[in-house]
Amino acid sequence: SSSSASSASSSSSASSAAAAKPAPGPAPWLLVGIPTVRRAHDEDYLLRTLRSVRELLGAAGDGKRSRVLVLVMKMGAPGAEHAVFDAAVAEFGGDARFAFSEEPEQLPDPKGPQARDSGDPNKPGVRVRRQTRNLVSLVREAARLAPDHYLFLEDDMAFCPRGLEAMEYALDKATRYHGDWLAVRASYGMNGIFMHGRDLAAFADYLLRHQARRPPDHLVVEWFAGETEESRRYKAGRAHVGFRYNLFDHMGSVSTLRSKRSPSYPKCYDELLEGTVFKVEAFDPAQCPRDDVWPCPRGEGRAVDWGALRRGGGGDGRG
């Protein structure tokens, strides 16, 4: 059964540290879901990611940003070694803003337990299908915690300076412009995607059904953009929103979804335009030249210059 972000029992292995429990009280305003697997050289990306969150939470005050919960799920067979996960539990396990869990079950591969196909960048092989099922496990666990909002994040993506402030700004503005939006995009790949907690179970089911057809970072876009008949029915006209700026900083040199090295990744507060993300989800500066949320109401044109943070300024901008 699932550890449900509650305590993990001690064992004789290195992964025996007790996991944190979410604090009782109101549901999280934002639940940050981070799947993690052991990396080949035990790189400490997960620790650096969590420290970046803790640094921002330290100045969160008592508003929405004080209701953030970070849920880290270790993927793989029970008791699998992951020294950096163990170190994270040791460092953050006493902080109620951080919860740790192990994948509750190994969901079956639709191609059978003996599948060994390698796939390609657009057609998932056995490894990418397993990563999709890992995400399903995490998203289902998050759905049980009933957050207002959920954020998809990989374990090597640090929060940018003033990142929580920018996230609250982006979500509030998306709501002001579009009401009950379906997703807000504020990074690239399987990162920086915000959803409402009430949509998580449906999205997890969609991922599981379609895991053999496309990789998860493609499936998520076709789902919130309504690119299939099934996803269009669920979307039901709700907006998907592109924020102008990237709010996360990538530390790894190799994607967990694709083995080849990337020549470069967007940095903090770089613009999220077509080419970095799919056209259907990209911020469109031609349609919204004076705004930072797309789609934008005609004539609105009020924005904060978050890009000033990239240029070394303070980020206080145009309105």
C-alpha positions in Angstrom: 0.0 0.0 0.0 1.0 3.6 -0.4 3.1 5.4 2.2 0.9 8.4 1.4 3.7 10.7 2.3 3.6 9.3 5.9 6.5 7.7 7.7 8.5 5.1 6.0 9.5 2.2 8.2 13.2 1.8 9.0 15.0 -1.0 7.3 18.5 -2.3 7.3 19.2 -0.5 4.0 20.6 3.0 3.5 17.0 4.1 2.6 15.6 3.5 6.1 15.2 7.2 7.1 11.7 8.1 8.3 9.6 10.2 5.9 7.9 13.4 6.8 4.2 13.7 7.3 2.2 16.6 5.9 1.2 19.0 8.7 -2.5 18.8 9.6 -4.5 21.9 8.7 -5.8 23.5 5.5 -5.1 21.8 2.2 -2.0 23.1 0.4 -2.3 26.2 -1.8 0.4 24.6 -3.9 1.7 21.1 -3.8 5.1 20.7 -5.6 5.4 17.1 -6.8 9.0 15.8 -7.5 9.7 12.3 -8.7 13.2 11.1 -8.1 15.3 8.1 -9.1 18.9 7.3 -8.3 21.3 8.9 -10.8 24.4 7.1 -12.1 26.9 9.2 -10.1 24.6 10.1 -7.2 24.5 13.8 -8.2 23.0 16.0 -5.5 20.5 17.8 -7.7 17.6 16.8 -5.5 19.2 18.4 -2.4 20.0 21.6 -4.3 16.4 21.7 -5.6 14.9 21.3 -2.2 17.3 23.9 -0.7 16.2 26.4 -3.3 12.6 25.9 -2.3 13.4 26.1 1.4 15.2 29.4 0.9 12.1 31.0 -0.7 9.7 29.4 1.8 11.7 31.1 4.6 10.4 34.4 3.5 6.9 33.2 2.5 5.0 35.1 5.3 1.6 33.8 6.3 -0.3 34.2 3.0 -0.8 31.7 0.2 2.9 31.1 -0.1 3.0 29.8 3.5 0.7 26.9 2.3 3.2 25.1 0.1 3.9 21.4 0.5 6.8 19.7 -1.4 6.1 16.0 -2.0 9.2 13.9 -3.1 8.5 10.4 -4.3 11.3 7.9 -4.7 10.6 5.7 -7.7 11.4 2.0 -8.2 11.1 -1.2 -6.3 10.6 -1.0 -2.5 13.9 -0.4 -0.7 15.8 0.6 -3.9 19.0 2.4 -3.1 19.0 6.2 -3.5 21.6 7.8 -1.3 20.6 11.4 -2.2 16.9 10.7 -1.4 18.1 9.4 2.0 20.1 12.5 2.5 17.1 14.6 1.7 15.0 12.8 4.2 17.7 13.3 6.8 18.0 17.1 6.0 14.3 18.0 5.4 12.3 15.2 7.2 11.7 17.3 10.3 10.2 20.2 8.3 6.5 19.9 7.8 6.7 21.7 4.5 8.4 18.7 3.0 7.0 15.1 2.7 8.7 12.0 1.4 7.2 8.9 0.0 8.1 5.8 -2.0 6.3 4.6 -5.1 3.4 2.6 -3.7 3.2 -0.1 -6.5 4.8 -1.0 -9.8 2.1 -0.3 -12.3 2.3 -2.9 -15.2 3.8 -2.1 -18.6 1.1 -2.5 -21.3 3.6 -4.3 -23.5 4.2 -6.9 -20.8 6.9 -7.5 -18.1 9.5 -8.8 -20.7 9.3 -5.6 -22.9 12.8 -4.3 -23.8 12.0 -1.9 -26.7 14.1 1.2 -26.7 11.7 3.6 -28.5 12.7 7.0 -29.9 12.2 10.6 -28.9 8.6 10.5 -30.0 7.6 6.9 -29.4 8.1 5.7 -25.8 10.3 2.7 -25.1 10.2 0.7 -21.9 12.2 3.2 -20.0 10.0 6.2 -20.8 6.8 4.2 -20.3 8.1 3.4 -16.8 8.7 7.1 -16.1 5.2 7.9 -17.2 3.9 5.3 -14.7 6.1 6.8 -12.1 4.4 10.2 -12.7 1.0 8.5 -12.5 1.9 7.2 -9.0 3.0 10.6 -7.9 0.1 12.5 -9.3 -2.4 10.1 -7.8 -0.7 10.5 -4.4 -0.9 14.3 -4.8 -4.6 14.1 -5.7 -5.4 12.4 -2.4 -3.9 15.4 -0.6 -6.4 17.7 -2.4 -4.2 20.8 -3.0 -5.6 23.9 -4.6 -2.8 23.8 -7.2 -0.2 21.2 -8.2 3.2 21.9 -9.8 5.1 19.4 -11.9 8.8 19.5 -11.2 11.8 17.3 -11.9 14.4 16.7 -9.2 17.1 18.9 -10.9 15.1 22.1 -11.3 15.8 24.8 -8.8 13.3 27.6 -8.0 14.5 30.9 -9.5 15.0 34.0 -7.2 11.6 35.4 -6.2 10.1 32.3 -7.8 7.2 31.8 -5.4 6.2 35.4 -5.8 6.2 35.0 -9.6 4.2 31.8 -9.3 1.5 33.4 -7.2 1.4 36.4 -9.6 1.1 34.1 -12.6 -1.7 31.9 -11.1 -3.6 34.9 -9.9 -3.4 36.7 -13.2 -4.3 33.5 -15.1 -7.4 33.3 -12.9 -8.3 36.9 -13.4 -8.0 36.6 -17.2 -9.5 33.1 -17.7 -11.3 32.0 -14.6 -11.2 28.2 -14.3 -8.1 27.5 -16.4 -6.9 24.0 -17.0 -3.1 24.5 -17.0 -0.5 27.2 -16.7 2.9 26.7 -18.3 5.9 28.4 -16.7 8.8 26.3 -17.7 9.6 23.6 -20.3 9.5 19.8 -20.6 7.7 18.1 -17.7 8.4 21.1 -15.5 6.7 24.2 -14.4 3.2 23.0 -15.3 0.5 24.1 -12.9 -2.9 22.3 -12.6 -5.8 22.5 -10.2 -5.8 19.7 -7.7 -9.3 18.6 -8.8 -8.0 17.8 -12.3 -5.1 15.5 -11.2 -6.9 12.2 -11.1 -8.3 12.7 -14.6 -4.9 13.6 -15.9 -3.2 10.6 -14.2 -5.7 8.3 -15.8 -5.0 9.9 -19.2 -1.3 9.4 -18.8 -1.7 5.8 -17.9 -4.0 5.0 -20.8 -1.7 6.7 -23.4 1.7 5.8 -22.0 2.6 3.7 -25.1 1.7 6.3 -27.6 3.7 9.5 -26.6 6.2 10.5 -23.9 4.7 12.2 -20.9 5.9 15.7 -21.7 4.1 15.4 -25.0 1.0 13.8 -23.5 0.6 16.6 -21.0 0.4 19.3 -23.7 -2.0 17.3 -25.9 -4.2 16.9 -22.8 -4.4 20.5 -21.6 -4.5 21.8 -25.2 -7.4 19.5 -26.1 -5.6 18.0 -29.1 -7.4 14.7 -29.0 -11.2 14.0 -28.9 -10.8 12.6 -25.4 -8.9 15.5 -24.0 -11.1 18.1 -25.8 -14.1 16.6 -24.0 -12.4 17.0 -20.6 -11.0 20.5 -21.4 -14.5 21.7 -22.3 -13.3 25.1 -23.4 -11.2 25.9 -20.4 -8.1 27.9 -21.2 -4.5 26.7 -21.1 -2.2 29.6 -20.3 1.4 30.4 -21.2 3.4 32.6 -18.7 6.0 34.7 -20.5 9.0 33.7 -18.2 10.7 30.5 -17.2 10.6 30.2 -13.4 13.0 27.2 -12.9 16.7 26.7 -13.4 17.9 23.3 -14.8 21.0 21.8 -13.1 21.4 18.5 -14.9 23.1 18.1 -18.3 21.0 15.0 -19.4 17.3 14.8 -19.5 15.7 12.0 -17.5 13.4 11.4 -20.5 16.0 11.6 -23.3 19.5 10.3 -22.9 21.3 12.8 -25.1 22.8 15.9 -23.7 21.1 19.2 -24.5 23.3 22.0 -25.7 21.5 24.6 -23.6 18.5 25.0 -21.4 16.5 28.2 -20.7 17.7 30.0 -17.6 15.7 31.9 -15.0 13.3 34.4 -16.5 14.2 33.6 -20.1 11.1 33.9 -22.3 9.1 30.8 -23.1 8.5 31.2 -26.8 7.8 28.8 -29.6 10.9 26.6 -30.1 11.4 26.3 -26.3 7.9 24.9 -25.8 5.3 23.8 -28.4 3.6 26.5 -30.3 0.2 25.6 -28.9 1.4 26.4 -25.3 4.0 29.1 -26.0 3.7 32.7 -24.9 3.0 34.8 -28.0 4.6 38.3 -27.9 2.9 39.3 -31.2 -0.5 38.8 -29.6 0.4 40.1 -26.1 3.4 42.5 -26.6 2.9 44.4 -23.3 1.7 41.5 -21.2 3.2 38.4 -19.5 0.3 36.0 -19.7 -1.1 34.5 -22.9 -3.8 34.5 -24.1 -4.4 38.1 -22.9 -7.5 40.3 -23.1 -7.2 42.9 -25.8 -6.0 46.2 -24.4 -5.0 44.9 -21.0 -1.2 45.3 -21.5 -0.1 45.4 -17.9 2.9 43.4 -16.8 5.7 43.0 -14.3 9.1 42.9 -15.9 10.2 39.6 -14.4 12.9 39.6 -17.1 14.7 42.3 -15.2 15.7 39.6 -12.8 17.6 37.8 -15.6 19.2 41.1 -16.5 20.3 41.8 -12.9 17.4 44.2 -12.0 14.8 43.9 -9.3 11.8 42.6 -11.4 9.5 45.4 -10.5 8.1 46.5 -13.7 5.3 48.0 -15.7 2.2 47.7 -13.5 
